[in-house]
Amino acid sequence: MTDESWWEPETQLAAAVDAAISESARREWVQHVAHESVLIGRQGIFTNRLRPFGYQLSYRSPGLEPLRAGAWSEFQHERATAHVLRSTFGRTNLEEVSHDRWLFVRFPRAYLMGELPIPERPDRLVIEIAEHVEIDRQVVASIRNLRDRGFRIAVPGFVSRPSQRLLLPHADFVKIDVRDLDVEGRPVVELARSYGALLIAEFVEHRWLLEHSCDLGFDLLQGNELEPANVLDRSAAGIARRVA
């Protein structure tokens, strides 16, 4: 079986569904989407020389505050990820979002396991494993498969849990909440980089945290001290033919 063959049934099904949609229904849908608010959150990720490197993308809903991630059901996680993917890769003018940089998107288990499709854009998309995902052998095998397909993998919220350590050999990026390093400090940082991943300091909220992150040798930085998250409205972008 080739690396691509696992998603061929989904592609065939999508084509069959497309063919079954009448032209009038298709026009009505395009008109509906044209008036729909298509929002995503975006926060910059910078090098330790404060040069732009990439963006963290997150779910936003018109007029609603995002729920605390810990209060979400698995279905809500999946819907939120689907919204981010449709708003980004499912629309034209992707470079208006990426500016030729990496796009970090959090993925729940169903995406990691191939039950839901991931856009074939390893040139732009970094697959960030959602923190609530239970890491087992099946997930690790799927992560390995995604890397074989060219995707970069990010491990967020690293605090040296055994399950997180299982992911280190397969991680291109490891994120650490720099606010948590006042006790553990350098040993956690050194463990996180032990397999060669680039380290991202998250929640750099103050100048002293920026300086502390640089002192600890972080490669990349993310937080409000550098750039607060902003909301992009992708409503004006056209509809891409297919997300994946």
C-alpha positions in Angstrom: 0.0 0.0 0.0 1.4 3.4 -1.0 1.6 6.3 1.5 -1.3 8.0 -0.4 -3.6 5.0 -0.7 -5.2 5.4 2.7 -7.1 8.5 1.7 -8.2 7.4 -1.8 -11.7 6.2 -0.6 -12.3 9.6 1.0 -11.3 11.3 -2.3 -13.6 9.1 -4.3 -16.5 9.7 -1.9 -15.9 13.5 -2.1 -15.9 13.4 -5.9 -19.2 11.4 -5.9 -20.8 13.8 -3.5 -19.6 16.8 -5.7 -21.1 15.2 -8.8 -24.5 14.6 -7.1 -24.9 18.3 -6.1 -27.1 20.2 -8.5 -25.8 23.4 -10.1 -28.6 25.5 -8.5 -27.8 24.0 -5.0 -24.2 24.8 -5.6 -25.0 28.4 -6.5 -27.1 28.8 -3.4 -24.3 27.4 -1.2 -21.7 29.8 -2.8 -24.1 32.7 -2.1 -24.6 31.6 1.5 -20.8 31.2 2.1 -20.2 34.6 0.5 -22.2 36.3 3.3 -20.9 34.1 6.1 -18.3 35.4 8.6 -15.3 33.2 8.3 -13.0 34.1 11.3 -9.7 32.6 12.5 -7.4 33.7 15.3 -3.8 34.2 14.4 -0.7 34.9 16.6 2.8 35.3 15.4 5.7 33.0 16.2 9.1 34.6 16.1 12.8 33.6 16.1 14.9 34.6 19.1 16.2 37.4 16.9 12.5 38.6 16.8 12.0 37.8 13.1 8.7 36.3 11.9 8.8 32.5 11.6 5.2 31.3 11.5 1.7 31.7 12.9 -0.5 29.8 15.4 -4.1 29.5 14.1 -7.1 29.0 16.3 -10.9 28.9 16.3 -12.9 32.1 16.5 -16.7 32.4 16.3 -18.5 35.7 15.4 -19.8 37.4 18.5 -18.8 34.6 20.9 -15.9 34.2 23.3 -14.0 31.0 22.6 -14.8 28.3 25.2 -12.0 27.2 27.5 -10.4 24.2 25.8 -10.8 22.0 28.8 -14.6 22.5 28.7 -14.9 21.2 25.1 -16.2 17.8 24.0 -14.2 15.8 21.5 -16.8 16.7 18.9 -16.3 20.4 19.6 -12.5 20.0 19.2 -13.1 18.4 15.9 -15.5 21.0 14.7 -13.2 23.8 15.8 -10.3 22.3 13.8 -12.5 21.7 10.8 -13.5 25.4 10.9 -9.8 26.5 11.0 -8.9 24.3 8.1 -11.9 25.4 6.0 -11.2 29.0 6.7 -7.5 28.7 5.9 -6.9 25.9 3.3 -10.5 25.7 2.1 -10.3 29.3 0.9 -8.2 30.9 -1.9 -5.4 33.4 -1.2 -3.7 31.3 1.4 -0.7 33.6 1.4 -2.9 36.3 2.9 -2.8 34.2 6.0 0.6 32.6 5.9 2.8 35.2 4.3 5.0 32.3 3.1 5.5 31.1 6.7 4.5 28.0 8.8 1.0 27.6 10.0 0.5 25.8 13.3 -2.9 24.1 13.8 -4.0 22.0 16.8 -5.3 18.5 15.8 -7.5 16.2 18.0 -7.1 12.4 17.7 -9.5 11.8 14.8 -7.3 13.8 12.5 -4.1 12.3 13.7 -5.6 8.8 13.2 -6.7 9.6 9.6 -10.4 9.4 10.5 -10.8 13.1 9.3 -8.8 14.5 6.4 -5.8 16.8 6.8 -5.0 19.2 3.9 -2.0 18.0 1.9 0.1 21.1 2.5 3.2 19.9 4.3 4.9 23.0 2.8 2.8 25.2 5.1 1.0 23.2 7.7 2.5 22.2 11.1 0.5 19.5 12.9 0.3 20.4 16.5 -1.0 17.5 18.7 -3.8 18.8 20.9 -2.8 18.6 24.6 -5.9 16.5 25.5 -5.0 13.7 23.1 -4.2 10.5 24.9 -0.9 9.2 23.5 -0.8 5.5 22.8 1.0 3.3 20.2 -1.6 4.0 17.6 -1.2 7.7 17.8 2.6 7.4 17.8 2.4 5.2 14.6 0.1 7.8 13.0 2.5 10.6 13.9 5.3 8.7 12.3 3.2 8.2 9.2 2.4 11.9 9.0 6.1 12.8 9.2 6.8 10.3 6.4 4.4 12.3 4.3 6.4 15.4 4.9 4.5 17.1 7.7 6.2 18.8 10.7 5.0 17.8 14.1 4.6 20.1 17.2 4.2 18.9 20.8 2.6 21.7 23.0 2.7 22.2 26.7 5.7 20.0 27.3 6.3 19.3 31.0 8.1 16.0 30.7 5.1 13.7 31.2 5.9 10.1 30.1 3.4 10.3 27.2 5.1 13.5 26.0 8.5 11.9 26.1 7.2 9.2 23.7 6.7 11.9 21.2 10.1 13.6 21.4 11.7 11.4 18.7 9.0 12.4 16.3 8.7 16.1 17.1 10.1 18.9 15.0 8.9 21.5 17.5 8.3 21.3 21.2 6.4 24.1 23.0 6.9 25.0 26.6 5.0 27.4 28.8 7.9 29.6 29.8 5.9 30.8 32.9 6.3 27.2 34.3 10.1 27.2 34.2 10.8 29.2 37.4 11.3 25.8 39.3 12.2 23.2 36.6 14.0 25.5 34.3 16.9 24.3 32.2 16.6 20.5 32.8 13.1 20.5 31.1 14.5 22.6 28.3 17.4 20.3 27.7 15.2 17.2 27.7 12.8 18.8 25.2 15.6 19.5 22.8 17.3 16.1 23.3 16.1 14.7 19.9 16.9 17.9 18.0 13.5 19.7 18.0 13.3 23.4 17.8 11.9 24.8 21.1 9.1 27.3 21.2 8.6 29.4 24.4 4.8 29.9 24.8 3.1 32.6 26.8 5.9 35.2 26.6 3.7 37.8 28.2 6.3 40.2 29.7 9.7 41.6 28.8 11.4 39.6 31.6 9.9 36.4 30.2 11.3 37.3 26.8 14.7 37.8 28.2 14.4 34.6 30.3 13.4 32.6 27.3 16.4 33.8 25.3 18.7 33.0 28.3 17.4 29.5 28.3 18.2 29.1 24.6 14.7 28.9 23.1 14.8 28.9 19.3 11.3 30.5 18.8 9.0 32.7 20.9 5.2 33.2 21.0 3.2 35.5 23.3 1.5 38.8 23.8 4.8 40.6 24.5 5.7 39.9 20.9 2.3 40.0 19.2 -1.2 39.6 20.6 -3.5 37.2 18.8 -5.6 39.0 16.2 -8.7 37.9 14.3 -8.7 37.5 10.5 -11.9 37.6 8.5 -11.6 35.2 5.5 -15.1 35.9 4.2 -13.9 37.8 1.1 -11.6 34.9 0.0 -13.0 32.6 -2.6 -13.8 28.9 -2.0 -11.1 26.5 -2.8 -12.2 23.4 -4.6 -11.3 21.0 -1.9 -9.5 21.2 1.6 -7.7 17.9 1.3 
